[in-house]
Amino acid sequence: MHPKALLDACADLVAQVLRFEHPADAVVSRYFREHRSLGPRERATLAETAYAVLRRKLLFEHLAGSGSGPRERRLAILGFAGPRDFLKSALSEPEKAWLDHCDGIDPASLSERHRHNLPEWLAEPLKAQLGDDFWPLVEALNEPAPLDLRVNMLTDKREDVRQELKLAGIDARPTPYSPWGLRVQDKPALTRVDAFARGAIEVQDEGSQLLALLTDARRGQMVVDFCAGAGGKTLALGAAMRNTGRLYAFDVSAHRLEKLKPRLARSKLSNVHPAAIAHERDDRIKRLAGKIDRVIVDAPCSGLGTLRRNPDLKWRQSPQSLAELTAKQAAILESAARLLKAGGRIVYATCSLLRAENEDIAAAFTAGHPGFRRLQVRELLEAAKVPDAASLCSADGQDLRLWPQRHGTDGFYAAAWEKVQS
């Protein structure tokens, strides 16, 4: 594609993404469906340009004010993900001069908001929470995330799959914490690889794998994935159960559960029972009360721990939506806890960075449920033989706390309890 045409396409996609009417990944996917003539390199440039603008939106809007021409074009120029020489061949002389001026600005001279590119309602609690580690987090969130895979331990061994991927030209390395994981730095076409087709691998962030490990689902147990979504953790739990027992995958979205079906077929699991529920108090839940050994609640959340992959979330969420989410999280955890039998374990988790969705929810549940004993996550991870388990936890070892800048995973939180009274 000619440089000018590609830049025009980038500006068009940036304009669509910045309307925030739909998630950015859905907008990008729809754009590619509508423009099927685009090649792989053009698609990569378009997607990365749009995501670069989302990551550094405040800075780019500030710089765009000194330029001329349509706003979306200026933003696309600043975020353009291709070679500079290629980009400049599409620019007018005034645009080239303006871009050179922008490139020459010392980052240290910028205001904080133009350096962190976060809305203030999000930046302030993270600064208070992290102190000096706030800026390393900002830097990590502005970098693309690696691609993590989970090896299906029901059918394959990690090293065997790693060697198989190597023969296919894919450099995959063991994840540092999860014994099931492989990390790939590039974005290979996994669907064309035999290991994917036969269910030996699934795309799953290492942090999400650790949540499944923390749940400790075992052979023959009754287990519930309460907010299963597309079933990534469901499949990990089913493999850990060695395809025995009974594993329920509940979600209020039948559409999300539909995405589990092809993954389930590849996985060779037969102990999984997906079911759409109307709400957290559905009759299906009531019938299982007091019968379940393990429950994981990966609660609906702001998703702010996934900003490397979904940078639009920081602009699509708000204090109002956060308040609605925390009320929903507390209600879901309350209902899910009723499923447990005495001696059973429940894990509450989010992919959020904020205390309001994490520690505050866990503390309120603990205070209101004397029949549940808070478990030390560090001890649970050590029992699962996770390397350097203490580094993955809060200072007191009570909670799982994963951060992109520290662990290379998405941001995750988890707390766990054991039911001690019927």
VENGI-V215488 format. One record per backbone hydrogen bond with DSSP energy under -0.5 kcal/mol. NH is the residue of the N-H (numbers start at 1). CO is the residue of the C=O. E is the energy in kcal/mol with one decimal. If there is no record, write none. Layout:
BEGIN
[[NH CO E] [NH CO E]]
END
This chain:
BEGIN
[[6 2 -2.5] [7 3 -2.5] [8 4 -2.3] [9 5 -2.1] [10 6 -2.4] [11 7 -2.4] [12 8 -2.1] [13 9 -2.5] [14 10 -2.8] [15 11 -2.1] [16 12 -1.7] [17 13 -2.6] [18 14 -2.3] [19 16 -1.0] [20 17 -1.6] [27 23 -2.0] [28 24 -2.7] [29 25 -2.3] [30 26 -2.3] [31 27 -2.2] [32 28 -2.2] [33 29 -2.0] [34 30 -1.9] [35 31 -0.8] [38 35 -1.7] [43 39 -2.5] [44 40 -2.3] [45 41 -2.4] [46 42 -2.5] [47 43 -2.8] [48 44 -2.5] [49 45 -2.1] [50 46 -2.2] [51 47 -2.4] [52 48 -2.2] [53 49 -2.0] [54 50 -1.8] [55 51 -2.4] [56 52 -2.0] [57 54 -0.8] [60 56 -2.9] [61 57 -2.6] [62 58 -1.8] [63 59 -2.6] [64 60 -2.6] [65 61 -0.9] [65 62 -0.5] [66 63 -1.7] [67 64 -1.7] [74 70 -2.0] [75 71 -2.4] [76 72 -2.3] [77 73 -2.3] [78 74 -2.1] [79 75 -2.0] [80 76 -0.7] [80 77 -0.7] [87 83 -2.2] [88 84 -2.9] [89 85 -1.3] [90 87 -2.2] [91 88 -1.4] [96 92 -2.3] [97 93 -2.3] [98 94 -2.4] [99 95 -2.6] [100 96 -2.5] [101 97 -2.1] [102 98 -2.2] [103 99 -2.7] [104 100 -1.3] [105 102 -1.2] [109 106 -2.1] [110 107 -1.6] [115 111 -0.9] [115 112 -0.9] [116 112 -3.0] [117 113 -1.7] [122 119 -1.5] [123 119 -2.6] [124 120 -2.3] [126 122 -1.4] [127 123 -2.5] [128 124 -2.1] [129 125 -1.9] [130 126 -2.5] [131 127 -2.4] [133 130 -2.0] [134 131 -1.8] [136 132 -0.5] [137 133 -1.6] [138 134 -2.3] [139 135 -2.4] [140 136 -2.3] [141 137 -2.8] [142 138 -1.2] [143 140 -1.6] [147 184 -2.8] [148 146 -0.7] [149 182 -3.3] [150 202 -3.3] [151 149 -0.5] [151 180 -3.3] [152 200 -2.7] [153 151 -1.2] [155 152 -1.4] [156 152 -2.5] [161 157 -2.3] [162 158 -2.5] [163 159 -2.2] [164 160 -2.0] [165 161 -2.7] [166 162 -2.0] [167 163 -2.0] [168 164 -1.0] [169 166 -1.8] [170 165 -2.9] [171 169 -0.6] [172 170 -0.9] [173 183 -2.2] [175 181 -1.6] [181 178 -0.9] [182 149 -2.2] [183 173 -3.3] [184 147 -3.4] [185 171 -0.6] [190 188 -1.9] [192 189 -1.6] [193 190 -2.3] [196 193 -0.8] [197 193 -2.1] [198 194 -2.4] [199 196 -1.5] [200 195 -2.4] [201 195 -1.0] [202 150 -1.6] [204 148 -1.9] [204 202 -0.5] [209 205 -1.7] [210 206 -2.0] [211 207 -1.4] [212 208 -1.4] [213 209 -2.0] [214 210 -2.4] [215 211 -1.4] [216 212 -1.0] [216 213 -0.6] [217 212 -0.5] [221 218 -1.7] [223 221 -0.6] [223 246 -2.7] [224 294 -2.3] [225 248 -3.1] [226 224 -0.8] [226 296 -2.4] [227 296 -0.5] [228 225 -0.7] [228 250 -3.1] [231 228 -2.4] [235 231 -2.3] [236 232 -1.5] [237 233 -2.8] [238 234 -2.6] [239 235 -2.0] [240 236 -2.0] [241 237 -1.8] [242 239 -1.5] [243 238 -2.2] [244 241 -1.0] [246 221 -2.3] [247 271 -2.8] [248 223 -2.8] [248 246 -0.5] [249 273 -1.8] [250 225 -2.4] [250 248 -0.7] [251 275 -1.3] [254 252 -0.7] [257 253 -1.8] [258 254 -1.7] [259 255 -0.8] [259 256 -0.9] [260 257 -1.4] [261 257 -0.7] [261 258 -0.8] [262 258 -0.5] [263 259 -0.7] [264 260 -3.1] [265 261 -2.2] [266 262 -1.8] [267 263 -1.7] [268 264 -0.7] [268 265 -0.6] [269 264 -0.8] [273 247 -3.1] [275 249 -2.7] [277 251 -2.2] [282 279 -1.7] [285 282 -1.0] [286 282 -1.7] [287 283 -2.1] [288 284 -0.7] [288 285 -0.9] [289 286 -1.1] [290 338 -1.5] [291 288 -2.0] [291 339 -0.9] [292 339 -2.5] [293 222 -2.3] [294 222 -1.6] [295 345 -2.2] [296 224 -2.4] [297 347 -3.3] [298 296 -0.6] [299 297 -1.4] [299 349 -1.8] [305 351 -2.9] [306 303 -2.3] [307 304 -0.9] [309 306 -1.5] [310 306 -2.8] [313 310 -2.0] [314 311 -0.8] [315 312 -1.4] [316 312 -1.4] [317 313 -1.9] [322 318 -2.3] [323 319 -2.0] [324 320 -1.8] [325 321 -2.1] [326 322 -2.4] [327 323 -1.6] [328 324 -1.8] [329 325 -2.9] [330 326 -2.1] [331 327 -1.7] [332 328 -2.5] [333 329 -2.5] [334 330 -2.0] [335 331 -2.1] [336 332 -2.8] [337 333 -2.0] [338 334 -0.7] [338 335 -0.9] [339 336 -1.5] [340 337 -1.1] [341 292 -2.3] [343 419 -3.7] [344 341 -2.4] [345 293 -2.4] [346 417 -2.3] [347 295 -2.5] [348 415 -2.6] [349 297 -3.0] [350 413 -1.7] [357 354 -1.0] [358 354 -0.6] [358 355 -1.1] [360 355 -2.4] [361 355 -0.5] [362 358 -2.4] [363 359 -2.7] [364 360 -1.9] [365 361 -2.1] [366 362 -2.4] [367 363 -2.3] [368 364 -1.6] [369 365 -0.6] [369 366 -0.9] [372 369 -1.9] [373 418 -3.2] [374 372 -0.5] [375 416 -2.8] [377 375 -0.8] [377 398 -1.1] [378 397 -2.6] [380 376 -1.8] [381 377 -2.7] [382 378 -2.4] [383 379 -2.1] [384 380 -1.3] [385 382 -1.6] [386 381 -2.4] [387 385 -0.5] [389 386 -0.8] [391 388 -1.2] [392 389 -1.6] [393 390 -1.4] [394 399 -2.1] [397 394 -2.2] [400 414 -2.6] [401 392 -3.0] [402 412 -2.6] [406 403 -0.6] [407 403 -3.1] [408 403 -0.6] [408 404 -1.3] [409 403 -0.6] [411 305 -2.5] [412 402 -1.3] [413 350 -2.2] [414 400 -1.6] [415 348 -2.2] [417 346 -2.3] [418 373 -2.4] [419 344 -2.4] [420 371 -2.7] [420 418 -0.6] [421 371 -1.1]]
END
